[in-house]
Amino acid sequence: MVHFVGAGPGAVDLITVRGMELLKQSDVIIYAGSLINPEILNYAGEGAVIYNSAQMTLEEIIEVIKKADKDGKSVVRLHTGEPSIYGAVREQMDILDKEKIPYDSCPGVSACFGAAASLNLEYTLPEVSQTLIITRLEGKTKVPEKEKMNLLASHRASMAIYLSTGLLDELSKELIDGGYNKDTPAAIVYKATWPEEKKVICTIGELSKVAERENITKTAIVLVGDVIGKKDYERSKLYDPSFSTEFRSSKKEKQ
């Protein structure tokens, strides 16, 4: 059995309890060594064989899994963050389907949520934004035409932008061309939740300058949107005294 497990954004204690237990019980662990906090491997059971997938090809990863499956061993394929977001898991699963090797998935905390926690941020403030767009700028991996950054920016929603730290000049231009004002609040969070985390609030127009000043060149997520300013939003209706819910009548109704 293969378990695809999200390791979380970096902090050792932000892996899920289920993920931790799967690590403890696994015979073989294949982890994304270029991205995952190696201290998470301290959860591995005694005797587990550990492979660093940063040094392996897809074919080599599959061969390790096939051998483990043939030997009746349990495998954890440990990905950074939440595997369903830029995790390259589907290509592995499709091969496992052909090989008739069973697998399941254990979710994890993605970097955009680790970064939001570090900034005490709410992406969905009433009357500001009710949408979070998770995306990336086009690089070696192409982006579908309808998902180009300037088109997504036209919504002026909250955005969490992955894998784009080395292209911040272009990112700022695309965001501004799409409709954001250059003074729209933005943030760069380097290694969210890691001990060496660095977080900087700036504007869209300042992204490149701030990253250069802070020597942030990779392993960072860019957040964009007026929610970062945390001003001029409406109160939630959920706790509004004039609003009734299934569990509480409005104060007006009680009078």
VMD Tcl script that draws the C-alpha trace (Angstrom):
set ca {
  {0.00 0.00 0.00}
  {1.21 3.49 -0.89}
  {0.14 6.49 1.16}
  {0.55 9.93 -0.42}
  {1.02 12.20 2.60}
  {1.14 15.98 2.85}
  {3.96 17.03 5.17}
  {2.57 20.53 5.68}
  {4.29 23.87 5.05}
  {7.39 23.27 7.14}
  {6.84 23.30 10.89}
  {7.36 19.80 12.28}
  {4.09 19.84 14.21}
  {1.96 20.95 11.25}
  {1.82 17.52 9.66}
  {-1.55 15.95 10.40}
  {-1.90 13.33 13.13}
  {-2.85 10.82 10.43}
  {0.24 11.67 8.42}
  {2.44 11.31 11.48}
  {0.96 7.89 12.27}
  {1.45 6.72 8.68}
  {5.12 7.73 8.90}
  {5.50 5.78 12.13}
  {4.02 2.66 10.54}
  {5.76 2.81 7.16}
  {8.50 0.50 5.96}
  {9.63 2.77 3.12}
  {9.52 6.58 2.92}
  {10.14 8.55 -0.26}
  {10.25 12.25 0.60}
  {10.68 15.46 -1.37}
  {14.04 16.34 0.14}
  {14.47 19.72 -1.53}
  {11.31 21.09 0.09}
  {10.42 19.16 3.24}
  {11.79 19.96 6.69}
  {14.01 16.92 7.34}
  {13.08 16.95 11.02}
  {9.67 15.56 10.02}
  {11.49 12.30 9.27}
  {11.99 11.92 13.03}
  {8.45 10.55 13.01}
  {9.61 7.62 10.87}
  {9.43 4.21 12.48}
  {12.60 2.40 13.47}
  {14.01 0.50 10.52}
  {12.17 2.50 7.83}
  {14.19 2.85 4.62}
  {14.24 6.48 3.48}
  {14.75 7.80 -0.06}
  {15.20 11.43 -1.11}
  {13.13 11.96 -4.27}
  {14.99 15.20 -5.08}
  {17.75 12.93 -6.38}
  {15.42 10.56 -8.25}
  {13.44 10.47 -11.49}
  {9.79 9.46 -11.67}
  {10.83 6.07 -13.02}
  {13.25 5.51 -10.13}
  {10.56 6.43 -7.61}
  {8.16 3.94 -9.18}
  {10.76 1.18 -9.12}
  {11.24 1.66 -5.37}
  {7.47 1.52 -4.87}
  {7.09 -1.58 -7.05}
  {9.78 -3.45 -5.14}
  {8.30 -2.45 -1.78}
  {4.84 -3.53 -2.91}
  {6.17 -6.87 -4.14}
  {7.82 -7.39 -0.74}
  {4.56 -6.57 1.06}
  {5.89 -3.34 2.55}
  {4.03 -0.12 3.32}
  {5.21 3.03 1.52}
  {4.75 6.69 2.41}
  {5.25 9.09 -0.48}
  {5.83 12.30 1.47}
  {5.14 15.53 -0.38}
  {5.50 19.10 0.80}
  {2.42 21.06 1.84}
  {-0.79 19.64 0.40}
  {0.00 17.12 -2.37}
  {-2.98 18.11 -4.53}
  {-1.44 21.58 -5.11}
  {1.62 21.45 -7.41}
  {2.48 18.04 -5.99}
  {2.93 16.11 -9.26}
  {1.00 13.23 -7.70}
  {-1.36 12.39 -10.56}
  {1.43 11.12 -12.79}
  {2.52 8.77 -10.02}
  {-1.01 7.56 -9.33}
  {-1.67 6.83 -13.01}
  {1.35 4.52 -13.12}
  {0.29 2.84 -9.87}
  {-3.14 2.25 -11.41}
  {-1.50 0.47 -14.36}
  {0.64 -1.57 -12.00}
  {-2.43 -2.37 -9.87}
  {-0.70 -1.05 -6.75}
  {-3.21 0.36 -4.22}
  {-2.79 3.85 -2.79}
  {-4.60 6.52 -0.82}
  {-4.06 10.17 0.10}
  {-3.61 12.01 3.39}
  {-4.10 15.78 3.09}
  {-1.70 18.39 4.39}
  {-1.55 22.10 5.19}
  {-0.52 24.05 2.10}
  {1.92 26.97 2.17}
  {-0.81 29.53 1.49}
  {-2.51 28.56 4.74}
  {0.75 28.45 6.66}
  {1.49 31.95 5.35}
  {-1.99 33.18 6.27}
  {-1.48 31.88 9.80}
  {1.90 33.60 10.05}
  {0.29 36.90 9.05}
  {-2.95 36.32 11.02}
  {-4.70 36.82 7.70}
  {-8.25 36.10 6.52}
  {-8.49 35.70 2.75}
  {-12.27 36.14 2.64}
  {-13.21 39.41 4.29}
  {-16.84 40.46 3.60}
  {-17.14 43.25 1.01}
  {-13.43 42.93 0.19}
  {-12.96 39.45 -1.26}
  {-14.88 36.20 -1.05}
  {-12.55 34.32 -3.37}
  {-9.04 32.93 -3.04}
  {-7.18 32.22 -6.28}
  {-4.28 29.76 -5.95}
  {-2.05 29.99 -9.00}
  {1.44 30.45 -10.37}
  {3.15 32.57 -13.01}
  {4.04 30.75 -16.20}
  {7.61 29.46 -16.23}
  {8.97 26.12 -17.42}
  {5.52 24.72 -16.75}
  {3.04 26.38 -19.11}
  {-0.22 27.89 -17.87}
  {-3.47 27.45 -19.85}
  {-4.32 30.55 -21.86}
  {-7.48 31.25 -19.85}
  {-5.42 31.14 -16.62}
  {-2.84 33.76 -17.53}
  {-1.96 35.97 -14.58}
  {-3.40 39.18 -16.04}
  {-6.76 37.47 -16.61}
  {-6.91 36.11 -13.07}
  {-5.86 39.50 -11.73}
  {-8.90 41.10 -13.37}
  {-11.05 39.64 -10.57}
  {-9.04 41.55 -7.94}
  {-9.68 38.69 -5.52}
  {-7.27 37.44 -2.88}
  {-4.42 35.56 -4.55}
  {-1.80 33.09 -3.34}
  {0.91 32.81 -5.96}
  {3.29 29.86 -5.84}
  {6.55 29.15 -7.65}
  {7.04 32.70 -8.89}
  {9.61 34.29 -6.58}
  {12.25 34.44 -9.30}
  {9.90 36.32 -11.65}
  {8.64 39.15 -9.48}
  {9.15 41.97 -11.99}
  {7.04 40.10 -14.50}
  {4.52 39.14 -11.82}
  {4.01 42.76 -10.76}
  {3.53 43.82 -14.37}
  {0.97 41.09 -15.04}
  {-0.97 41.87 -11.88}
  {-1.08 45.61 -12.64}
  {-1.95 45.02 -16.30}
  {-4.79 42.79 -15.11}
  {-6.40 45.42 -12.92}
  {-4.71 45.64 -9.54}
  {-3.43 49.06 -8.50}
  {0.34 49.11 -7.97}
  {-0.32 50.14 -4.35}
  {-2.47 47.06 -3.65}
  {-1.16 45.31 -0.52}
  {1.02 42.25 -1.03}
  {3.18 39.98 1.07}
  {6.14 37.71 0.52}
  {6.44 34.84 2.98}
  {9.68 32.86 2.81}
  {9.53 29.33 4.23}
  {6.19 29.84 5.95}
  {6.11 28.23 9.44}
  {9.78 27.12 9.31}
  {12.08 28.37 12.11}
  {13.81 30.60 9.53}
  {10.53 32.03 8.21}
  {10.67 35.57 6.88}
  {7.55 37.61 6.09}
  {7.36 41.06 4.52}
  {4.33 43.23 3.83}
  {4.67 45.53 0.83}
  {2.73 46.50 -2.30}
  {2.45 44.86 -5.70}
  {4.73 47.50 -7.15}
  {7.41 46.83 -4.52}
  {7.56 43.01 -4.75}
  {10.83 42.73 -6.66}
  {12.60 45.46 -4.67}
  {11.55 43.96 -1.35}
  {12.60 40.44 -2.32}
  {16.01 41.70 -3.42}
  {16.43 43.67 -0.21}
  {15.53 40.64 1.91}
  {17.55 38.25 -0.29}
  {14.50 36.10 -1.00}
  {15.02 34.21 -4.25}
  {13.04 30.97 -3.79}
  {10.90 28.89 -1.41}
  {8.47 31.75 -0.90}
  {4.82 32.40 -1.58}
  {3.43 35.73 -2.75}
  {0.08 36.89 -1.40}
  {-1.87 39.68 -3.07}
  {-5.09 41.52 -2.30}
  {-6.81 44.19 -0.26}
  {-7.45 41.67 2.55}
  {-3.79 42.05 3.51}
  {-4.53 45.64 4.51}
  {-7.21 44.35 6.94}
  {-9.19 47.59 6.63}
  {-12.65 48.69 5.47}
  {-14.40 45.33 5.63}
  {-17.90 44.43 6.79}
  {-18.62 42.35 9.86}
  {-19.52 38.74 9.24}
  {-23.27 38.06 9.21}
  {-22.60 34.84 11.12}
  {-22.20 36.70 14.42}
  {-24.29 39.77 13.62}
  {-26.94 40.24 16.35}
  {-29.53 41.15 13.70}
  {-28.94 37.94 11.72}
  {-30.73 34.65 12.45}
  {-29.15 31.23 11.98}
  {-30.26 27.66 12.51}
  {-28.82 27.88 16.02}
  {-29.63 31.45 17.10}
  {-32.49 33.90 16.62}
  {-31.68 37.52 15.90}
  {-31.80 39.94 18.79}
  {-34.57 41.84 16.99}
  {-36.72 38.70 16.84}
  {-36.36 38.19 20.59}
  {-37.50 41.71 21.42}
}
mol new
graphics top color blue
foreach p $ca { graphics top sphere $p radius 0.5 }
foreach p [lrange $ca 0 end-1] q [lrange $ca 1 end] { graphics top cylinder $p $q radius 0.2 }
display resetview
